Each structure stands twice: as C-alpha cells, then as structure tokens.
Amino acid sequence: MTRWLDEREQAAWRGLLRMQARLQGELHRRLQAGSGLSLTDFDVLVALTDRPDERCRVLELATLLEWEKSRLSHHLARMQKRGLIAREECDDDGRGNYVVLTAAGRAAIEAAAPGHVETVRELVFDALSDDDVAALTRITAAVQARLDGRDPR
C-alpha cells in the first residue's frame, strides 16, 4: 500500500526541494561571479583541502561527492586544464590516480572561501534562530543516517 504524503508533509517536501534548487542556484551564481569558480569546482577543492596531504583517489573523491565516476572524470579534466588540480599515478598499485590540489587551486579556494561563507551566512544562517539551527542539524543527521542505512530513532 502506498503511503502518500499528507498535506503537511507535501508542503515540507516541496518546500525543501524548492529551497534546495534555489539555494544551489544562488550559491553557484554568486560564487561564479565573485571568484570564477563553479559550485562543483568549489566542492572538489573543499574535499581536497580537507585532507592533510591535499590529495585523494578519484574513486574515493567520487564517493565523497556522491557523483558518478564519469561525471567526476569530465569535471576533473576541465579543472586540470585550468590548473586547479593535477593528477598523479598511485605508486602503491599503479591502477588508480590521485587528484592533487595545485598551488593555483589552493589560491582559488582561499580567495573564494570568504565570499562563499558570507553568502551561506546571509542566505541561510542569518534567517535562522539558534533553535532553528539546532533543529536543522537534527533533521540533516536523521535523514543522513537513514541514507546510510541506519535508523536514527
């Protein structure tokens, strides 16, 4: 039997989808205008800067970003042409590649990050109370636990 969404759930679901689409679009526009980076460029650069050695295997990066490997490969090729990342062979097995942050990539994210975080603060956190932020944290954790196959309750 189908468990249809009731009116309240439908409003919440559609609101989430609209907010997500609008927020992603606005974040992308502002980041691109301010830094020349796309939001997807920024996601890759953040993933690399979060690592102590600023490198990651391609397949692991695809998993971290929740992207298909082919999508990531195409995007990495574009970023490599712009000098933001480099690829290096894995010495340990010779089969895979590492994606490595370049000096230009580090400079690009360091220049873009202050404006991006200000945009996030303006569009999201300035509109929320402390209780709202706590609720958002609980909600995202519960949904992510469910996506990970764990029941958060």
VOLUM-203117 format. One record per atom (N, C-alpha, C, O): residue in one letter; x, y, z. Coordinates in steps of 0.001 Angstrom, whole numbers, padded with zeros to 6 digits, always signed. Each point is the difference from the previous one (the first is absolute). Example, Ala and Ser with C-alpha at 12.3 -4.5 7.8 and 13.67 -1.06 7.14 Angstrom:
<nodes>
A+013190-005690+007800
A-000890+001190+000000
A+000900+001200+000000
A+001036-000019+000665
S-001386+001069-001385
S+000820+001190+000060
S-000770+001090+000730
S+000509+001108+000169
</nodes>
This chain:
<nodes>
M+000844-001186+000000
M-000844+001186+000000
M+000889+001250+000000
M+000957+000082+000770
T-001266+000864-001613
T+000771+001237-000111
T-000289+000911+001184
T-001153+000259+000344
R+002218+000215+000262
R-000139+000938+001119
R+000163+001415-000551
R+001095+000561+000047
W-002175+000015-000567
W+000038+001335-000591
W+000335+001031+001055
W-000305-000177+001179
L+000931+001250-001610
L+000306+001098+000911
L-001277+000755+000319
L-000810+000274-000886
D+000635+000064+002170
D-001155+000826+000339
D+000322+001453-000374
D+001102+000301-000459
E-002063+000579+000657
E+000153+001396-000420
E+001208+000679+000657
E+000747+000727-000655
R-000571-000971+001934
R+001122+000578+000747
R+001334-000530-000511
R+000936+000774-000204
E-000839-002077-000004
E+001220-000611-000519
E+000282+000463-001429
E+001146+000275-000357
Q-002195-000192-000452
Q+000152+000454-001389
Q+000544+001440-000038
Q+000880+000315-000801
A-001407+000540+001666
A+000485+001391+000060
A+001466+000035+000423
A+000791+000756-000564
A-000427-001570+001552
A+001392-000040+000465
A+000914-000541-001098
A+001076+000549-000236
W-001496-001615-000433
W+000822-000621-001044
W+000216+000947-001174
W+001125+000197-000459
R-002224+000384-000020
R+000125+000917-001142
R+000784+001258+000377
R+000745+000545-000815
G-000919-000095+002047
G+000782+001150+000469
G+001480-000318+000036
G+000829+000829-000374
L-000495-002036+000826
L+001401-000417+000022
L+000569-000046-001410
L+001105+000490-000231
L-001827-001059-000700
L+000479-000088-001386
L+000183+001384-000623
L+001007+000256-000661
R-001982+000642+000873
R+000118+001368-000528
R+001177+000737+000623
R+000776+000658-000695
M-000654-000777+002013
M+001092+000673+000697
M+001346-000529-000491
M+000915+000780-000264
Q-000790-002086+000144
Q+001254-000599-000445
Q+000376+000495-001400
Q+001148+000375-000235
A-002101-000372-000685
A+000279+000450-001370
A+000373+001483-000027
A+000969+000386-000653
R-001731+000438+001355
R+000274+001433+000007
R+001317+000311+000688
R+000766+000838-000474
L-000496-001505+001590
L+001230+000231+000744
L+001215-000415-000831
L+000978+000743-000074
Q-001029-001917-000548
Q+001108-000448-000841
Q+000240+000983-001146
Q+001143+000343-000303
G-002216+000103-000324
G+000121+000950-001104
G+000620+001317+000428
G+000884+000525-000677
E-001340+000005+001789
E+000520+001281+000482
E+001447-000129+000475
E+000822+000878-000266
L-000509-001966+000968
L+001382-000222+000421
L+000917-000093-001214
L+001090+000571-000008
H-001537-001290-001012
H+000805-000138-001216
H+000208+001362-000681
H+001124+000348-000362
R-002198+000410+000193
R+000100+001305-000673
R+000959+000936+000725
R+000863+000627-000615
R-001026-000545+001915
R+000851+000930+000768
R+001457-000458+000036
R+000914+000818-000096
L-000702-002117+000235
L+001364-000512+000022
L+000673+000228-001349
L+001153+000427-000060
Q-001870-000711-001012
Q+000539+000187-001350
Q+000324+001473-000245
Q+001059+000329-000535
A-001977+000553+000928
A+000217+001437-000215
A+001165+000526+000831
A+000766+000844-000465
G-000631-001340+001693
G+001020+000524+000892
G+001387-000591-000181
G+001005+000635+000321
S-000959-001872-000843
S+001296-000687-000024
S+000330-000697-001315
S+001147-000380-000233
G-002146+000214-000620
G+000220-000758-001229
G-000085-001497+000200
G+000131-000759-000960
L-000350+000314+002197
L-000166-001426+000281
L-001473-000378-000062
L-000864+000777+000406
S+000584-001966-000912
S-001352-000537+000092
S-000171-000631+001382
S+000978-000235+000710
L-002201-000030-000344
L-000253-000668+001274
L+000610-001402-000015
L+000472-000474+001034
T-000476-000190-002180
T+000612-001326-000089
T+001524+000090+000117
T+000620-000868+000615
D-000007+001907-001194
D+001440+000223+000212
D+000277+000123+001498
D+000914-000625+000538
F-001721+001441+000108
F+000183+000276+001421
F-000121-001286+000804
F+000794-000233+000911
D-001783-000613-001236
D-000181-001272+000706
D+001248-000876-000098
D+000432-000588+000991
V+000139+000506-002182
V+001215-000799-000199
V+001152+000591+000804
V+000718-000728+000685
L-000541+002034-000765
L+001104+000647+000710
L-000140-000140+001511
L+000996-000200+000696
V-002218+000303-000182
V-000226-000190+001441
V+000376-001423+000408
V+000669-000205+001012
A-001103-000776-001806
A+000323-001393+000323
A+001512-000212+000066
A+000487-000737+000857
L+000246+001373-001748
L+001455-000147-000002
L+000649+000758+001157
L+000935-000507+000620
T-001413+001704-000325
T+000597+000765+001100
T-000328-000603+001365
T+000694+000273+000980
D-001734-001082-000909
D-000346-000669+001257
D+000954-001142+000337
D-000045-000537+001106
R+000899+000165-002043
R+000949-001102+000211
R+001368+000562+000348
R+000430+000998-000580
P+000253-001628+001518
P+001310+000517+000419
P+001004+000107-001145
P+000800+000935-000036
D-000837-001887-000902
D+000962+000027-001108
D-000586+000614-001276
D+000656+000026-001041
E-001895+000468+001132
E-000687+000675-001110
E-000039-000838-001274
E+000170+000515-001105
R-000397-001813+001280
R-000113-000918-001127
R-001025-001073+000348
R-000249-000295+001170
C-000344-000284-002225
C-001026-001015+000207
C-000084-000865-001247
C+000148+000502-001114
R-000384-001792+001289
R-000227-000869-001146
R-001302+000409-000692
R-000945+000444+000651
V+000909-000596-001961
V-001167+000421-000783
V-001257-000700+000487
V-001016+000660+000217
L+001050-001968-000038
L-001189-000745+000413
L-000467+000425+001392
L-001202+000099+000249
E+002135+000149+000645
E-000347+000460+001341
E-000630+001391-000050
E-000951+000280+000730
L+001480+000587-001590
L-000553+001341-000164
L-001423-000072-000557
L-000880+000740+000440
A+000658-001626-001401
A-001349-000178-000555
A-000970-000428+001097
A-001135+000473+000053
T+001581-001360+000812
T-000845-000460+001104
T-000278+001136+000980
T-001139+000183+000432
L+002166+000577-000081
L-000165+001129+000926
L-001000+001028-000522
L-000815+000532+000754
L+000890-000263-002055
L-000850+001029-000601
L-001364-000530-000441
L-000875+000771-000393
E+000700-002103+000462
E-001249-000639-000457
E-000211+000228-001494
E-001124+000236-000443
W+002203-000307-000332
W-000053+000194-001450
W+000303-001311-000698
W+000687-000860+000550
E-001198+000709-001757
E+000388-001111-000852
E+001451+000213-000410
E+000434+001139-000172
K+000321-002228+000014
K+001418+000103-000346
K+000197+000724-001332
K+000944+000777-000141
S-001815-001017-000831
S+000165+000654-001306
S-000225+001510+000107
S+000718+000782-000622
R-001708-000377+001404
R-000232+001438+000202
R+001223+000640+000632
R+000444+001066-000427
L+000101-001726+001454
L+001166+000542+000678
L+001196+000061-000945
L+000723+000996-000012
S-000508-002033-000771
S+001143-000025-000921
S-000056+001159-000984
S+001016+000642-000263
H-002196-000371-000281
H-000157+001117-000937
H+000258+001332+000699
H+000660+000885-000545
H-001189-000758+001753
H+000188+001261+000720
H+001467+000193+000389
H+000527+001109-000092
L+000124-002174+000519
L+001411+000096+000364
L+000857+000388-001195
L+000965+000751+000144
A-001309-001255-001320
A+000756+000370-001211
A-000093+001508-000243
A+000992+000633-000362
R-002179-000059+000560
R-000169+001450-000173
R+000790+000774+001058
R+000622+001019-000301
M-000653-001510+001534
M+000744+000670+001065
M+001507-000112-000221
M+000748+000929+000304
Q-000310-002059-000831
Q+001420-000189-000265
Q+000472+000960-001091
Q+001094+000556+000098
K-001906-000357-001133
K+000361+000946-001060
K+000152+001413+000539
K+000785+000789-000526
R-001534-000470+001573
R+000069+001331+000611
R+001086+000089+001068
R+000217+001064+000580
G+000466-002181-000320
G+001103-000010+000949
G-000400-000092+001460
G+000837+000208+000878
L-002107-000518-000595
L-000472-000055+001380
L+000387-001301+000697
L+000205-000028+001213
I-000110-001031-001981
I+000381-001302+000544
I+000986-000653-000970
I+000133+000412-001152
A+000549-001435+001648
A+000860-000836-000839
A-000370-001446+000290
A-000641-000301+001006
R+001049-000579-001895
R-000196-001433+000231
R+001369-000658+000079
R+000909+000308-000771
E-000791-001221+001726
E+001241-000751+000164
E-000345-001475+000104
E-001027-000361+000574
E+001880-000494-001125
E-000212-001439+000103
E+000205-000439+001439
E+000801+000575+000736
C-001543-001608-000351
C+000173-000595+001319
C+001210-000922-000044
C+000026-000962-000768
D+000960+001252+001580
D+001212-000818+000036
D-000260-001392+000564
D+000648-000972-000389
D-001618+000887+001322
D-000202-001270+000695
D-000608-001094-000863
D+000296-001175+000218
D-001147+001521-001202
D-000581-001069-000811
D+000050+000268-001506
D-000259-000906-000792
G+000586+002124+000391
G+000138+000315-001414
G-001290-000007-000789
G+000024+000235-001209
R-001153-000498+001853
R-001273-000067-000726
R-000777+001308+000055
R-000604+000411-000991
G+000618+000224+002121
G-000815+001194+000163
G+000808+001272-000098
G+001215-000019-000193
N-001923+001126+000330
N+000630+001309-000006
N-000387+000753+001259
N-001074-000191+000569
Y+001991+001054-000157
Y-000322+000964+001041
Y-000385+001308-000669
Y+000557+000374-001032
V-001512+000311+001631
V-000308+001375-000353
V+000730+000835+001046
V-000157-000226+001200
V+000946+001179-001650
V+000855+000770+000897
V-000300+001489-000162
V-000093+000503-001120
L-000053+000178+002217
L-000203+001443-000011
L+001297+000683-000437
L+001076-000319+000507
T-001181+001245-001439
T+001169+000774-000442
T+000058+001315+000782
T-000933+000352+000722
A+002030+000352-000881
A+000127+001317+000632
A-001090+000941-000514
A-000556+000786+000766
A+000253-000868-002058
A-001067+000842-000571
A-001360-000380+000584
A-000837+000868+000247
G+000619-002161-000029
G-001256-000449+000616
G-000127+000496+001424
G-001069+000438+000423
R+002173-000510+000318
R-000016+000497+001381
R-000269+001503+000011
R-000800+000482+000802
A+001462+000255-001683
A-000208+001455-000063
A-001452+000315-000365
A-000587+000934+000545
A+000007-001708-001463
A-001381+000241-000436
A-000982-000215+001140
A-000909+000808+000192
I+001077-001880+000565
I-000956-000252+001089
I+000210+000977+001150
I-000962+000419+000643
E+002207-000059-000384
E+000255+000988+001055
E-000600+001353-000344
E-000461+000721+000885
A+000465-000374-002166
A-000599+001266-000424
A-001527-000077+000012
A-000668+000984+000317
A+000119-002142-000659
A-001456-000155-000117
A-000696-000231+001337
A-001147+000411+000175
A+001819-001060+000767
A-000652-000438+001237
A-000635+001131+000821
A-001129-000171+000459
P+001789+001309-000249
P-000656+001039+000816
P-001332+000484-000585
P-000970+000168+000740
G+000913+000054-002035
G-001254+000430-000620
G-001055-001089+000036
G-001183+000279+000193
H+001611-001520-000377
H-000946-001115+000015
H-000607-000187+001388
H-001211-000178+000131
V+002046+000218+000898
V-000531-000187+001347
V-000914+001168+000379
V-000979-000194+000721
E+001280+001383-001190
E-000886+001143+000262
E-001345-000198-000685
E-001040+000335+000566
T+001053-000877-001780
T-001252-000293-000716
T-000811-001049+000748
T-001211+000151+000156
V+001863-001209+000308
V-000692-001045+000773
V-000602+000603+001257
V-001150-000272+000344
R+001940+001096+000339
R-000511+000636+001222
R-001212+000882-000322
R-001019-000067+000687
E+001133+000889-001728
E-001084+000918-000362
E-001275-000746-000402
E-001090+000335+000464
L+001229-001339-001321
L-001168-000684-000544
L-000616-001025+000949
L-001201-000264-000067
V+002006-000309+000939
V-000513-001070+000860
V-000003+000407+001475
V-001065+000140+000600
F+002219+000045-000030
F+000080+000105+001451
F-000510+001315+000566
F-000472+000033+001136
D+000555+001055-001902
D-000562+001259+000482
D-001523-000051+000087
D-000613+000811+000694
A+000008-001758-001394
A-001463-000141+000018
A-000481-000955+001094
A-001205-000157+000194
L+002127-000477+000516
L-000365-001026+000979
L+000370+000413+001415
L+000996+000686+000230
S-001825-001121+000711
S+000328+000173+001423
S+000943-001131+000419
S+000237-000937-000762
D+000291+001036+001967
D+000842-001082+000529
D-000779-001310+000063
D+000546-001063-000291
D-001823+001138+000672
D-000840-001206+000047
D-000209-000575-001397
D-000015-001218-000176
D-000148+002094-000819
D-000146-000459-001380
D+001254-000743-000462
D-000093-001039-000653
V+001265+001578+000996
V+001261-000647-000399
V+000115-001367+000675
V+000426-000971-000626
A-000805+000898+001894
A+000029-001287+000713
A-000962-000992-000653
A+000330-001174-000168
A-001519+001650-000198
A-000977-000877-000664
A+000511-000452-001366
A-000139-001168-000363
L+000727+002087-000389
L+000548-000348-001316
L+001102-001050+000145
L+000078-000934-000798
T+000760+001086+001801
T+001067-000970+000258
T-000589-001377+000306
T+000475-001007-000525
R-001503+000958+001369
R-000662-001278+000326
R-000638-000619-001238
R+000117-001204-000226
I-000793+002027-000577
I-000697-000491-001194
I+000998-000567-001007
I-000197-001099-000519
T+001262+001839+000244
T+000968-000487-000990
T+000681-001278+000502
T+000261-000906-000791
A+000026+000824+002075
A+000618-001210+000555
A-000948-001197-000126
A+000437-001097-000347
A-001716+001297+000622
A-000967-001100-000076
A-000151-000517-001430
A-000017-001210-000227
V-000091+002120-000728
V-000162-000413-001396
V+001278-000667-000507
V-000064-001009-000703
Q+001216+001561+001053
Q+001258-000613-000426
Q+000193-001382+000623
Q+000525-000900-000655
A-000936+000721+001895
A+000080-001323+000633
A-000870-000994-000759
A+000399-001145-000215
R-001573+001577-000186
R-000897-000871-000770
R+000633-000342-001343
R-000072-001149-000437
L+000697+002133-000230
L+000680-000258-001271
L+001171-000963+000168
L+000333-000750-000918
D+000285+000776+002091
D+001108-000905+000299
D-000476-001386+000440
D+000811-000879+000294
G-002126+000694-000252
G-000538-001300+000386
G-000147-000189+001493
G-000190-001121+000473
R+000275+002208+000269
R-000167-000060+001449
R-001318+000674+000354
R-000370+001000-000614
D-000327-001530+001580
D-001235+000625+000461
D+000351+000934+001145
D+000443-000453+001054
P-000637+001757-001249
P+000416+000966+001023
P-000862+000002+001259
P+000330+000672+000976
R-001417-001411-000994
R-000893+000058+001184
R+000307-001069+000951
R-000645-000103+001043
</nodes>
